[in-house]
Amino acid sequence: MEPLHIAILGAGTVGNVLGNKWIYVGHKIAFGVKDPESERVQSLRKDLGEHVFIGSPAQALARADIVLLAVPGSVVRELIAEHAQHLDHKIIIDATNQLVKGQTEATKQWQATGALNSLSTLQAYVPHAQVYRAFNSYSWETFADPTYQGVQADLFYCGPEGEKQAIVEQLISEIGLNPVKLGDLDQIEVVDNILRLWATIALFQDKGRGNIALKVLTR
Ligand SMILES: NC(=O)c1ccc[n+]([C@@H]2O[C@H](COP(=O)([O-])OP(=O)(O)OC[C@H]3O[C@@H](n4cnc5c(N)ncnc54)[C@H](OP(=O)(O)O)[C@@H]3O)[C@@H](O)[C@H]2O)c1
């Protein structure tokens, strides 16, 4: 299998968990971070080894055909606007949510008044990118360990049909999740409603961030 070249913008919890699993299966990962010289990044570099690239978002994007957005929702617009030229025509997987970190969990209610996703920003700045909405509806604990009493959790996602879809499904499977496509991007609110459902059970009913994931039963 040819390795995929993936830029991960944001080397926080989500970027790290997904990036590490993709590194493990042999993909070439380039992390794009805010400050490549920060202490946190130095320690990440030590953990990952010299073969994993960590640099500025522009440097990471120059090395990849696929991009995972894993930054706080509040910086998505600025980041996309700044790097639009290097993001357009790529496959973009948007894992970001327009939420303040920890606020939903702490207050046990939704603070988001508008959309959770950044689709309108992506469509405005990178109209030729192939955008997929995935990895936004569970917590990182599920990405780290996606098996529940022997059952593989489903990951609900949406985005365009075609060969790029197969790549996105491969990346979801490599995390250990079963991909379930809910449709094209017109179904993005349905994907985001999975997050609302997940949070209602996991966070608002105190079942635990890592203890809840969903599975479609069929017969
Ligand atoms: N946490 C979860 O379980 C979870 C699950 C699904 C989806 N999400 C979504 O995924 C996104 C990331 O969540 P997270 O929990 O991984 O957040 P996090 O741990 O706070 O990590 C965010 C990362 O983005 C970096 N960053 C901030 N501004 C940046 C910029 N302009 N350029 C490059 N990197 C930048 C931060 O760097 P600094 O530390 O240097 O500021 C940090 O490393 C959020 O939108 C969140 O809603 C989170």
The ligand as an SDF file (V2000), in Angstrom:
LIG
                    3D

 48 52  0  0  0  0  0  0  0  0999 V2000
  -11.0500   16.8260   22.2160 N   0  0  0  0  0  0  0  0  0  0  0  0
  -11.8860   15.9900   21.6290 C   0  0  0  0  0  0  0  0  0  0  0  0
  -12.1970   14.9360   22.1880 O   0  0  0  0  0  0  0  0  0  0  0  0
  -12.4530   16.3140   20.2660 C   0  0  0  0  0  0  0  0  0  0  0  0
  -13.1380   15.3070   19.5440 C   0  0  0  0  0  0  0  0  0  0  0  0
  -13.6120   15.5790   18.2670 C   0  0  0  0  0  0  0  0  0  0  0  0
  -13.3960   16.8380   17.6960 C   0  0  0  0  0  0  0  0  0  0  0  0
  -12.7570   17.8020   18.4330 N   0  0  0  0  0  0  0  0  0  0  0  0
  -12.5130   19.0980   17.7770 C   0  0  0  0  0  0  0  0  0  0  0  0
  -11.1960   19.0100   17.2330 O   0  0  0  0  0  0  0  0  0  0  0  0
  -10.5230   20.2660   17.3430 C   0  0  0  0  0  0  0  0  0  0  0  0
   -9.2480   20.0630   18.1510 C   0  0  0  0  0  0  0  0  0  0  0  0
   -9.5990   19.6220   19.4580 O   0  0  0  0  0  0  0  0  0  0  0  0
   -8.4810   19.2180   20.5170 P   0  0  0  0  0  0  0  0  0  0  0  0
   -9.1920   18.7170   21.6980 O   0  0  0  0  0  0  0  0  0  0  0  0
   -7.4430   18.4080   19.8490 O   0  0  0  0  0  0  0  0  0  0  0  0
   -7.9070   20.6630   20.8810 O   0  0  0  0  0  0  0  0  0  0  0  0
   -6.5090   20.9980   21.5690 P   0  0  0  0  0  0  0  0  0  0  0  0
   -6.0140   19.8340   22.3410 O   0  0  0  0  0  0  0  0  0  0  0  0
   -6.7010   22.2950   22.2440 O   0  0  0  0  0  0  0  0  0  0  0  0
   -5.5490   21.1670   20.3150 O   0  0  0  0  0  0  0  0  0  0  0  0
   -5.7160   22.1880   19.3950 C   0  0  0  0  0  0  0  0  0  0  0  0
   -4.3710   22.4030   18.7530 C   0  0  0  0  0  0  0  0  0  0  0  0
   -4.4970   23.3950   17.7460 O   0  0  0  0  0  0  0  0  0  0  0  0
   -3.3520   24.2400   17.8370 C   0  0  0  0  0  0  0  0  0  0  0  0
   -3.5790   25.5140   17.2040 N   0  0  0  0  0  0  0  0  0  0  0  0
   -4.2640   26.5760   17.6760 C   0  0  0  0  0  0  0  0  0  0  0  0
   -4.2280   27.5620   16.7680 N   0  0  0  0  0  0  0  0  0  0  0  0
   -3.4960   27.1070   15.7160 C   0  0  0  0  0  0  0  0  0  0  0  0
   -3.0780   27.6660   14.4890 C   0  0  0  0  0  0  0  0  0  0  0  0
   -3.4210   28.9030   14.1350 N   0  0  0  0  0  0  0  0  0  0  0  0
   -2.3150   26.9020   13.6600 N   0  0  0  0  0  0  0  0  0  0  0  0
   -1.9640   25.6400   13.9760 C   0  0  0  0  0  0  0  0  0  0  0  0
   -2.3120   25.0540   15.1440 N   0  0  0  0  0  0  0  0  0  0  0  0
   -3.0750   25.7900   15.9920 C   0  0  0  0  0  0  0  0  0  0  0  0
   -3.0960   24.3530   19.3330 C   0  0  0  0  0  0  0  0  0  0  0  0
   -1.7640   24.7940   19.5570 O   0  0  0  0  0  0  0  0  0  0  0  0
   -1.3880   25.5610   20.9150 P   0  0  0  0  0  0  0  0  0  0  0  0
   -1.5540   24.5310   22.0100 O   0  0  0  0  0  0  0  0  0  0  0  0
    0.0100   25.9770   20.6580 O   0  0  0  0  0  0  0  0  0  0  0  0
   -2.3700   26.6910   21.0390 O   0  0  0  0  0  0  0  0  0  0  0  0
   -3.3120   22.9010   19.7480 C   0  0  0  0  0  0  0  0  0  0  0  0
   -2.1660   22.1270   19.5690 O   0  0  0  0  0  0  0  0  0  0  0  0
  -11.5160   21.2200   17.9940 C   0  0  0  0  0  0  0  0  0  0  0  0
  -12.1430   21.9740   16.9990 O   0  0  0  0  0  0  0  0  0  0  0  0
  -12.5030   20.2990   18.6970 C   0  0  0  0  0  0  0  0  0  0  0  0
  -13.7980   20.8610   18.8020 O   0  0  0  0  0  0  0  0  0  0  0  0
  -12.2620   17.5560   19.6890 C   0  0  0  0  0  0  0  0  0  0  0  0
  1  2  1  0
  2  3  2  0
  2  4  1  0
  4  5  1  0
  4 48  2  0
  5  6  2  0
  6  7  1  0
  7  8  2  0
  8  9  1  0
  8 48  1  0
  9 10  1  0
  9 46  1  0
 10 11  1  0
 11 12  1  0
 11 44  1  0
 12 13  1  0
 13 14  1  0
 14 15  2  0
 14 16  1  0
 14 17  1  0
 17 18  1  0
 18 19  2  0
 18 20  1  0
 18 21  1  0
 21 22  1  0
 22 23  1  0
 23 24  1  0
 23 42  1  0
 24 25  1  0
 25 26  1  0
 25 36  1  0
 26 27  1  0
 26 35  1  0
 27 28  2  0
 28 29  1  0
 29 30  1  0
 29 35  2  0
 30 31  1  0
 30 32  2  0
 32 33  1  0
 33 34  2  0
 34 35  1  0
 36 37  1  0
 36 42  1  0
 37 38  1  0
 38 39  2  0
 38 40  1  0
 38 41  1  0
 42 43  1  0
 44 45  1  0
 44 46  1  0
 46 47  1  0
M  CHG  2   8   1  16  -1
M  END
$$$$
